[in-house]
Amino acid sequence: VRLVESGGDLVQPGGSLSLSCKAFGLAFSGSEMKWYRQRPRKAREWVASISKRPSIRTYSDAVKGRAFISRADAESTVYLRMNELTPEETAVYYCNVGGWWGQGTQVSVFE
């Protein structure tokens, strides 16, 4: 299994960003997909999950109301849209399924 994240960028406070994670070698449509993040000098933390169909979504309290996770099974891709980003959310964002992790994509939030 290989997970490849993309979409990380530098964004100003209050801005938005969309991240993508494409999976290879995985029965994607039957898998629950998750996003995590690791802020500098902090432990990795769970951000959001989306189940297999019917795509039940769950979010951490830290991002609830500002994040939207979605999936495109035909493309074996999971997305994370983050709105109203704050500097404290500067982190490497990781895609996860089971015991597999992607390499992460850097999101930096500052002026």
N, C-alpha and C positions, 0 to 999 in steps of 0.2 A: 504494500500500500504506500502510495506517495501522495502527499498533500502539498499544494503549491499556492501560497497566499500572494496576493498583490493588492495594490491600491493605496498602500501607505504613503503619506506625504506630509509636508509641512502645511499647517492650517492655522489661521488666526483664531483666537478665542471667540466662541460663539458660532464658529463655522461648522461645516458638515463634511462628512467623508463617507465614501462607500468602499468597503473592502470585499474582496472576492477570494474564494478558496476552491480550487479545482482538484478533484480527487481522481487518482489513477489506481487501477487494480483493486477496486472496491465495488461491492454490490451496493451502489450508492443509494438507490431508491429504498432499500431496506434498512438503512442506517440512520441512527440519530446523530446529528452533527452539532458541534459545539464551537463556540468562540471563547477564548481566554485572552488575558492580557497580563503583561508583567511590566510594572512600572519600575523605574530605577530604584534599586536597593529594597525592593519589595518582593514578596512571594507572588508567584503566578496566581491569578484569580479568575474565576469563572465569570463570564459576561452574559452569555445567552446560549440557548439551546433550541433546536428545532427537531421534532420527532419525524419519523417517516410518516407517510400519509396517514392521517389527515393534517400533518404539519402543525402540531401543537407547539406553540412558542412559549418559552419561559425566559425571564430576564432577572439579572441581579437587581437588588434595590438601587444600586448606584446608577444604573442606566435606564431603569424602567421609565417609560414615557419619552425617552430621547433616542432609543435604539429600535431598530427593526431588523429582525433576522428573517431571511427567506431562502428558498432553495429552488433550483431548476434541475429536476432529476434527469431530464433528457441531456443536460450538459454536465452532469455530475459536479455541480457547482453550488456552493452555499455562499450567501452574501450577508454582510452586516452593514447597515446604514446607521451612522452615528450623527446625531444633531446636537447643537448647542455644546460643542466640545469646550472643555476647560483645560488650562495648562496642567492641572493635576492628572489629566488623562493621557498625558504623554507616556507612551508605552510601546512595547513590541506586542502586536496582536497576533495570536496563534489560532490556527484551526485545529480541531481535534476530533478524532473518532476512535472510540475504544482506546487502545494503547498507542495509537499513532498520532504524531504531531507533525505539523509543517515546520518550515524554517522560520516563520514569523515575518511580519511586515511592520516597519517602523512608522508610528504615528507621532508626530511632534506638533504640539499646540503652543504657539507663542507668537508675540507680535513680530 
